[in-house]
Amino acid sequence: MSAPILELDGVVKRFGDNEVLRGISLELHRHEVVCLIGASGSGKSTLLRCVNLLETIDEGKITLFGQSLNDPRIDPDQVRRHTGMVFQSFNLFPHLSVLENVLVGPVRALKRKRSDVVEEAMHLLERIGLSDRAKEFPDRLSGGQQQRVAIARSLAMKPALLLLDEVTSALDPSLVGEVLDLLRDLAASGTTMLIATHEMNFARDVAHQVVYLDGGVLVEQGTPEELFTNPKHDSTKQFLERVR
Amino acid sequence: MSNDTDESLSEETPSFLAPRRKQLLIGRRGVVVSTLSTVVIVGGLLTVFYLARGGREVRHFYFDPHDMWQAFVGDHDKGLSSVGRGLLTNIWVFLVSEVFILIFGLTIAWTRMSRSPVLMPFRILATVYSDIFRGIPVLLVFLLVGYGLPPLQIGFISNLSVATYGCIALTLTYSAYVAEVFRAGIYSVPHGQLLAARSLGLTNATTMRRVILPQAVRTVIPPLLNDFISLQKDTALLSILGVVEAVNAGTIYQDTQFNSSGLMVASLLFLAMTIPLTRFTDGLITRDRKRRLASS
């Protein structure tokens, strides 16, 4: 196998006295989908934020495309332009239309010409099935539609890696399906993704690797079959029984 | 009936009629009652004013139509300044100060909120500035600037017109307030917006300009307009530096003609200037509130 595009080595993150990540080591290869599972507070979100440099780590090392993110010469903005992040609460820009939300990254961060990007953006909206809502503002859309736009907004940057932070947790149960379908579609077309999720069936379907975190510790990692049908650790077993 | 009925539950049929006193204020009857009480209160105040022992004198000293008109237009031959023309000074000082206040206010807010280590000294300076100029009475700032800068003899700064010193004093004081208004507005934008923008790779400055400020403006406008209403009034402080603006013209009329109607004219003119802005601000607040209620 080729070299991993993302490598975490003994990553520790503390908020004051609270150690949220306690020496996490993890690899992610191109076209791979890795799902992070675990109870709330197990450190899934923090891990994603550290990769995107929204948080700084206290110990260990994160390597992205062979470059250490600890290097002081690294420009966080450059890192973020190549790693898309989607949030639980969508965080669409309410003062911009759906289309403008998708355009803002390429136009304002990459300084590409607007007219060059509009067509790409419309293609993305078509892909998520919302091209007819391009001119509308986010508050006119359902939660599921907003989250799909948020995913399109990240994809517009053509990220090498997509980080998804419990993207269906804030949705009505009836709207979860449409977002997961989109993610399945992305996985099928080879998008590299690191996904924090509570949706076990989804993780079983799309993940190449599933990682179980508990209290900031990586307890167990394996293929979906290994982890879901034959968990080795007691805490993994207990967690899976509780969420089932 | 089962015998396990909870004893704390009442078996009586409740009555939903409002108490008699509250019934008076329901529907059209309520409008009639409140109109009546308004008429009684206003009428009462006017009666007291008219029947007061000194009422006649006060009406003569403050509301004499002839004196009011003469104070308004002024009289060059008698050396009387026009209150109306004086107000023009208030207006231009207000307009000029307003522009500078917006620029400096935003700059100070921005500096105070920056996290760059390079800007550290400026950040401290901006904080100290805010503390000082929110703490000193505007009147004192006028005196310090108006009488303090000219004797310093530093180039053009010491040779400005008195009204310009007024603009400087107002800008110094109000920028500190307006900076706080901007800061509150910027903090009112949810943190998720910042995270989303930064995670797209937008720089700090672009995030501010394209994402945070457009959303902050909405919350900032009503308190900002409130500060401008009070700025309009504080232009009257120019009079203590000897500028013949509206209030000073009224005082001159009072001192020479022994009649205070000029001051009343100045009051009315200030009201004519501020009321449109206060009404507009209130309208904005109501509209914003309705929109928020509708969207949630």
Interface residues (C-beta under 8 A of the other chain):
Chain A: N52 L54 P76 D77 Q78 V79 R80 R81 H82 T83 G84 M85 F87 S89 N91 L92 F93 P94 H95 V104 G105 R108 A109 L110 D139 A150 R153 S154 M157
Chain B: P190 G192 Q193 L195 A196 A197 R198 S199 L200 G201 L202 T203 T206 R210 V211 P214 Q215 S295
